[in-house]
């Protein structure tokens, strides 16, 4: 199962969930998998601790607003 498939299954049963993708793939590979250009939270590897905290905080705040 891919990360996108897993996210879809989780979102189906938890529609308000915020999903943060992490990828070591290039932008070209991400586009090839059909994820580029969507309203998508993506954290590119390698990432710093601060970047991870920032992305998680943004996802949590978006959930509160939703």
PyMOL commands that set and color helices and strands:
alter all, ss='L'
color gray80, all
select helices_A, chain A and resi 3-13+27-32+49-65
alter helices_A, ss='H'
color red, helices_A
select strands_A, chain A and resi 20-23+41-44
alter strands_A, ss='S'
color yellow, strands_A
deselect
rebuild
show_as cartoon
